[in-house]
Amino acid sequence: MSEVPVKPGTARPGRAPEWIKEFLAFFIFLALVLAFYWKQVFAGQILVSYDLLTYAYPRLAYAADALRQGHLPLWNPYLFMGVPFLADIQTGVFYPFNLLGLFLDPPYLANVSIVIHVFLGGVFTYALGRISLGLGRLGAMMAGITFMLSGGLLAKTGHLDRINTTIWLPLLLMLFHLGFVQRRLLFALLGGVVVGLQLLASHPQEAFINLFALGLFATYLVATEALGIARYLVPLRLSVLGRGIVTAVGRSFWAGVLLLLMTLLGAGLTAVQMVPTAELLRQSLRLTGWSEFLATSFSLPPNYFFMAFLPPFGDSLHTEFVAHVGIVPLILAFWGLWRGRGHRYVPYCLFLISLALFLALGSYNPLNEWVYRLPILGSFRVPPRWLALYTLGVSLLAGVGIHYLVQDGRLALRRVWWRGLLAWVLGTGIISGVLVTAWQLQPFFPLQPLWGVLLWGGLGTVAVAIVAAPAWGAPCRPLAIIALVISGAELFFGGQFLGITPVPPQGYTSLRPALAQVMTDDSLFRILSIASTEYTPGDMRDLRLMLKNLIPKEALDELVAAYKYKETFTPNTPALNGIATIDGYNGGLLPLGSYLEFKKLLLDSGGLREGQGYQPDTTLRTQLVDIPDSRLLGALNVKYVIMDKRSDAWLDGTYYDLSLERVVAPETSVFLRSDSPFQATSLGLITYLSHTEPFSLGEVVARVVVRGEGETVEAVLRAGQETALGSRDVLTEWVLTGANPRLPFRALIPFPRPLYVDEVEVQYLAPQGRLHIVGASLIDQRNLASQSLPESEDFRIVHDGDTKVYLNLNWLPRAYLVHQAQVVPENTLDAIKEDIQGRIILSEGIPLSYSLSGAGQPLPGEEVTIQHYHPEWVQVAATLEAPGFLILSDTFYPGWRAWVDGTEVAILRANHLFRGTYLSPGRHLVEFRYQPYSLTLGMRLTQWSLGTLSVGLLFVLLAWVIRRSRG
């Protein structure tokens, strides 16, 4: 019976239409993604990894809140003393998918965004395989599933900006290929839109990697055209050669034009973002690039190759190192590389893989010194991020392998069973030998548990068998389907070990006690947290009892970690509750260079942690040892300081707060007073002596006088007995480790009867050295209760729980007046150290019209009131008795303008970091507005680009209509 003729584009009788088969692949992709993220999609759980909770969620929440109020979020007052918000490209304000934040809270926006982008990653790779590489459906599905479920993509789940950017690369390559082959303007326009989207997706490094891969693809296509001419040279065929040269030159020229059009259009469409970002770059430490040390941070160690490139079936590496694509797809990629060596685009995939491995090594690369000096490369860090190209290259090669597996079956190649057997034996032998050797070389090659290594070997054996089976006469299409199913299952299972741990919504919504305490203050202030998360929450037991049967242990640990981030005010979490901090977490274009210079004052005052040098891209909380000078913090509007209890001590059931200390000079006294009534039976003091001349052991160096209820109790402190000889480090080691128990450097002063203590006076009697009071507690030994006495005259504790919250008694309002000024063109930071609160330090000259009094502090009758404080608009009413300066302790930055009583005036850079304006005596209304010209210029360029895109699309539409009308 003869076949019924079938028109092109239609299905044969009894078969599904072609478009249904294509959409079936998309349905499989979607089903896999929904199954992998089912807890986020169907159970309402959220992700609270460190980068999501401390970086992504605060910026998404801030942007959405501003957009709901009808204005662009141009300025962020909550971090780094105030910084540009929209200009920081990593905020992704204009990225279309982030607009879902208008309707969804950040954690749920993240859930939706992750599912959409992982799904699109599979779809775009499938389309690239089908349309550009000419793969069959099974081959394109293998490429899509491998890329979509690869560790290199799923490990980015906690980094929204990276996953949002990476997935556009396959679509970008496909559109360029179509534009190159078909020479149609439509693909240039669409490619420009995709270039713009991946720029707006908010990760500059991933966007640069994508554009770099696009440039390589254009170069590769031009190179293959040039190589195509060579085949006419031998034998020499001049007539054909001439036409070939003309064709090759024309295509090469078109490739350059196409690349330029796509890049310029993408840049133009995103100019509203990119121009303010360029302005921010000029103020950032990134302008001159990173140091080589920072640029190569997180380089991929060669001994991590097994863990990085093979699926984890146990503990996984740091997410920056994860690049696995599965054992079965990897074997199929090798097969595709060998069997498809004549395929036009296999060399390009191989080049992507080789380049990614070469650059990912970073500092371990012997050529790194030259690589680092290349343009732009020195401005980025974390070299393993280039492994995104490895992931795409291997995924495409795996698709090529499946494609030729099916093609070999269709061609009915000659079956030689012994060749298949030999290939299987050799393949499994090589795999087994490599794994056994690596296992013997542990720990040089960190590996999975034994069962994981055996699973690697088993999957490799199966993959080699699938590749070798056609030689035994096995049907190839079923083999390809089996390989596809095994690959999806392997990647799905391996993804469970990447640390993607959903938790209940309380991980985002919970309000911890310290946070609640600070939120009761409705004044305008900032905080500084130098608290660590290395503690066990007091309600940990209750949490475990409440949730142990509801969520797995890993989720509970993740939830507790989120609680601790909030309890310790880890940057940037305070911004979620409208609390400003002088610290921040960014890692991109922020913080500003001026802030980093000022930051050195804080580190000099509080001290660097042992073993750490100055690191510009590290938060204050991880570098500071002690609280910086209270007046310096006060000038920064820091009202509260949050500390942990790691250095505090419990001695004989008594708690001693060791975070602050009081220093007593020779022949002087200090007074310690209780904040609230407490009846005590004794006083405990922990002290040490700093000295240049030695003390005699047992020498009386201080007298302690306790007063309360009309009675006085006296005691003495003797060197080496009740007080320690040496540095605080020695004392801290004793307190924390219990070292040297024969010298208990704690004075325990008993009272004759229980007393309500009014004050404790400590008189330093020695003529040399200093007495440092580190801890002081009133003790009621009847019930083992205690109350810490504030040792510092600058701070007072207002909350004592898992963390401590101190009130800075030298706190200054956000806006204040000074009447002394000094011009210091250079080394302004040295001048600021002397007295930051009583005067203003200017880096530019004071005009002669500025007349100042000699007083430093505000005069009687003067007043400053902030009437309106919005991120982009601040209005201040000030009354002065004498000429002076209004200081607004917000960051000085281009684009801010000031008006005094309606007349625009210059904003002066005050105290290196702040904004200042000169005011004459009288009452004034001062306004600060953020109106950056860079945004205006960017908007105009974007409008012109949108107009160009519209005209281009209209031209394409008209051309299509004309072609249709002509038949």
Secondary structure, DSSP 8 states (H G I E B T S, - for coil): -------TTS--TTS--HHHHHHHHHHHHHHHHHHHTHHHHHS--EE--HHIIIIIHHHHHHHHHHHHTTS---EETTSTTSEESTTSGGG-TT-GGGGGGGTS-HHHHHHHHHHHHHHHHHHHHHHIIIIIS---HHHHHHHHHHHHHSHHHHGGGG-HHHHHHHTHHHHHHHHHHHHHHH--HHHHHHHHHHHHHHHHTS-HHHHHHHHHHHHHHHHHHHHHHHHHHHTTTTTT-HHHHHHHHHHHHHHHHHHHHHHHHHHHHHHHHTHHHHHHHHHHHHTBGGGG---HHHHTTT---GGGHHHHHS--SSS---GGG-----HHHHHHHHHHHHHTTTSTTHHHHHHHHHHHHHHHTGGGSTTHHHHHTSTTGGG---GGGGHHHHHHHHHHHHHHHHHHHHHHHHHT----HHHHHHHHHHHHHHHHHHHHHHHHTTTTS----HHHHHHHHHHHHHHHHHHHGGGGT--HHHHHHHHHHHHHHHHHHHGGGS---EE-THHHH---HHHHHHHT--S--EEEE---S-S--TTHHHHHHHHTTTS-HHHHHHHHHHHHHHHTT-TTGGGGGT-EES----SSS-SBHHHHHHHHHHHHHH-B-TT----TTS-GGGTBSS---HHHHHHTTEEEEEE-STT-EEETTEEE--S--EEE-TT-EEEE--SS--EEEEEEEEEEEE-SS---TT-EEEEEEEEETTEEEEEEEEBTTTBEES-HHHHHHHHHH---TTS--EEEEEEEEEEE--EEEEEE--SSSEEEEEEEEEEETTTTEEEE----SSEEEEEESSSEEEEETT---SEEEE--EEE-SS-HHHHHHH-SSSSEEESS---TT----S--S--TT-EEEEEEEETTEEEEEEEESS-EEEEE-S---TTEEEEETTEEE--EEETTTEEEEEE-SEEEEEEEEE--HHHHHHHHHHHHHHHHHHHHHHHHHHHHHHHHHT-
